[in-house]
Amino acid sequence: MKLKNKVIVITGASDGIGKQISLRLAREGTRLALVARDEKRLKEVSEKAKELGAIDTKTYSCDVRQTKELEKTAKSIISDFNGIDVLVNDAGIWQKIMTVEKIEKEVVDEVIETNLTALIHITRMFLPNLKSRKEAAIINVVSKSGVVAQEGQSVYTASKYGARGFTEVLKADLRGTNVRVAGVYQSGTNTKMFEKAGEENVPTEKFTNPADLADVVAYMLSLPEKIWLHDVRVEY
Ligand SMILES: NC(=O)c1ccc[n+]([C@@H]2O[C@H](COP(=O)([O-])OP(=O)(O)OC[C@H]3O[C@@H](n4cnc5c(N)ncnc54)[C@H](OP(=O)(O)O)[C@@H]3O)[C@@H](O)[C@H]2O)c1
């Protein structure tokens, strides 16, 4: 896809991987709809994206767990940009490592609702518009935890296996249409995700640099029409 002028929605754009994807795609002369809760950080990403070459950027402060709020946001984005070409589902949170009986109800709900339920709703809300475009794509930033079961990550892994299952069916449903779908299954990436969940002593220094992962996403999107990378496993 030729990225110049394309309208790209990125959830989780205020920090970590989503922020780096936003800045990387800005360099391609894209038009960006940046979604996350923290308005201040979104504005900073937006300013930087403009400096780097984004043709247009707009920020949408939204809690993706609030389905009504999300619905309003999706409608505003479609109206503000007159449609969208690419959806990057990145917003997500970590569940501090422990066995399932120790995980609080609120954490179970928050992880599943953010990493899985919201991803499904966002996709559902944008899909009719994506289908109306000449060429469109959905990239789901999932995790290695969507492919490999690792100790102590039951709820996070359930959300990510769910996201992979959803991505796979979406691919099957959209085969032969103008909307292409891919999942990114990356291992540890050097962001604040773990710290935010109260996880201590995570050896992030050996983790992938989020800017390098953003290069991978930009590469996936910028390949010629007849080449599509369905799944990308990235490990450090
Ligand atoms: N870091 C890793 O090692 C790693 C590895 C594999 C997969 N992943 C996945 O990659 C994605 C990005 O992770 P990251 O490491 O970049 O984490 P991060 O630095 O903590 O960034 C997470 C982003 O998601 C947004 N977000 C979280 N909850 C939200 C909500 N309820 N509503 C709207 N936005 C919300 C945050 O924005 P606000 O706080 O401003 O709302 C932030 O922009 C996640 O899906 C994560 O599971 C990460």
The ligand as an ORCA input file, in Angstrom:
! r2SCAN-3c Opt
* xyz 0 1
  N       5.607     -4.318     25.840
  C       5.627     -5.619     25.567
  O       6.540     -6.366     25.972
  C       4.547     -6.238     24.721
  C       4.774     -7.517     24.200
  C       3.788     -8.114     23.425
  C       2.612     -7.437     23.173
  N       2.407     -6.190     23.686
  C       1.137     -5.533     23.362
  O       1.402     -4.366     22.631
  C       0.394     -3.388     22.873
  C       1.040     -2.089     23.317
  O       1.751     -2.320     24.522
  P       2.894     -1.331     25.038
  O       3.996     -2.169     25.530
  O       3.153     -0.291     24.040
  O       2.168     -0.705     26.330
  P       2.149      0.788     26.866
  O       3.444      1.464     26.607
  O       1.656      0.706     28.261
  O       1.052      1.483     25.950
  C      -0.270      1.033     25.999
  C      -1.148      1.976     25.217
  O      -2.505      1.505     25.317
  C      -3.342      2.567     25.768
  N      -4.446      2.071     26.571
  C      -4.398      1.203     27.603
  N      -5.631      1.055     28.144
  C      -6.470      1.838     27.412
  C      -7.858      2.131     27.477
  N      -8.653      1.570     28.408
  N      -8.385      2.983     26.578
  C      -7.598      3.563     25.635
  N      -6.282      3.330     25.518
  C      -5.730      2.485     26.410
  C      -2.402      3.463     26.596
  O      -2.873      4.790     26.613
  P      -3.547      5.580     27.841
  O      -2.950      5.056     29.104
  O      -3.243      6.999     27.531
  O      -4.999      5.280     27.725
  C      -1.121      3.383     25.778
  O      -1.169      4.310     24.734
  C      -0.524     -4.009     23.927
  O      -1.636     -4.584     23.301
  C       0.336     -5.076     24.568
  O      -0.414     -6.112     25.145
  C       3.357     -5.572     24.436
*
